[in-house]
Amino acid sequence: MIRKLRLKLVAICMAMVTAVLAAVFLSVFFAMRRNVQELSRQLLFRVAQESGYSLGGQPSAGIAIDGDQTILLPYFTVNVYSGRGTYYADVTGGTYANLDDSEELTAILRDCLAQDASEGFIRDYHLRYLRQDKGLYIRLAFVDTSMERAILQEMMGSYLVIGAAALLLLLGVSILLSRWATRPVENAWRQQRQFLSDASHELKTPLTVILSNAELLETAQLADRPARWADNIRTEAQQMKSLVEEMLTLARADNMVRTVVLAEVSLSDIAADCALAFEPVAFEAGKPLEYQIKEDVTVPGDRDKLRQLVSVLLDNAIKYGAEGGTITLSLQKTDRAARLTVSNPGAPIPAEQLPRLFERFYRADASRGEQSGFGLGLPIARTIAEEHKGSLRAESDASSTRFIFTMPLKRS
């Protein structure tokens, strides 16, 4: 799917670029052709008014291209006299030699006089003509258009080379841009497939337990066992409910559904309440909890969501901290932001795995998979941080693993 999407993006981009280049080149080409033709007509009018010979007896006439460059065009002028149904031609000037009384001149004049227009083309000889009636005679001026066609063909050839080079360059750029543009889609597609696989795995175990206990209830004979099996069903159903709720929370965030209600809240009170709630849990786990909380840290946020974020970080630290290690929670205040840090001692997590801790269902190693939970707590915590225009990141070294949450303070 991603490959087809990239090909479609490249095709659309190249089609648009080709259309733009074609429009530009054709506009320039037709404008240039019109200018050359107009200059050629001006030359015809000029030579028709002149005798056709410059000083020194050498015929010359030209048109200026791009200001300074002048291109000489082959031309000649003819006076045609008529009398008693007979035409007499007198070549009065030009750059053509041996035209007098030639069959070619006769054919040119016949085609020219056969046309009614005062200006036109004689396509068989590639000539543009101008006809002026002088009363006693007809003045004809001819200019060879071969030079015009050569100029336009050369220009068009240059445009084709430039256009082909531009298209090749833009093709490479389009391929690179398509890879860059589809990278988020590719990541989302990969995460979606991984999400479906992991969610199915997480739901499979409690469903199996529920179905097994339900079957046993149907055939149970002992009075104490149905109660125990019913308790197993209740426990697994509650676990499934928690998983579904967490998945719904992430789904709402993916759909950009705003679930936080911002108000002025004390992050100091929230952190202190969470620390007091988890202190006995940490004590029972043999991992004492210490906390240093700055007073009067006020932020614009959702109290319940921020409490959930701090609880996720504390629960994560207690679960995965080293045995006997001290869990630390600290809340600090800077000029513009509040900074909450939860750290726990333990084996360092490789740097390449730290960003993946916030992926859904991800666990850094096999030992983490033995702990309770679905691997959705940290993704939910990061979602809450982003909803509060804050950030949540992880750091790890030989001394401890730290999760650092920062968010803006209340504006005064």
Salt bridges, closest charged atoms under 4 A:
GLU38 OE1 - ARG41 NH1 3.26
GLU50 OE2 - ARG46 NH1 3.91
GLU119 OE1 - ARG41 NE 2.72
GLU148 OE2 - ARG128 NH1 2.49
GLU186 OE1 - ARG6 NH2 2.98
GLU202 OE2 - ARG363 NH1 3.66
ASP231 OD1 - ARG234 NH1 3.34
ASP254 OD1 - ARG360 NH2 2.74
ASP273 OD2 - ARG307 NH2 3.77
ASP315 OD2 - LYS319 NZ 3.07
GLU359 OE1 - ARG356 NE 3.20
GLU395 OE2 - ARG393 NH2 3.30
GLU395 OE1 - ARG402 NE 3.41
ASP397 OD2 - ARG402 NH2 3.09
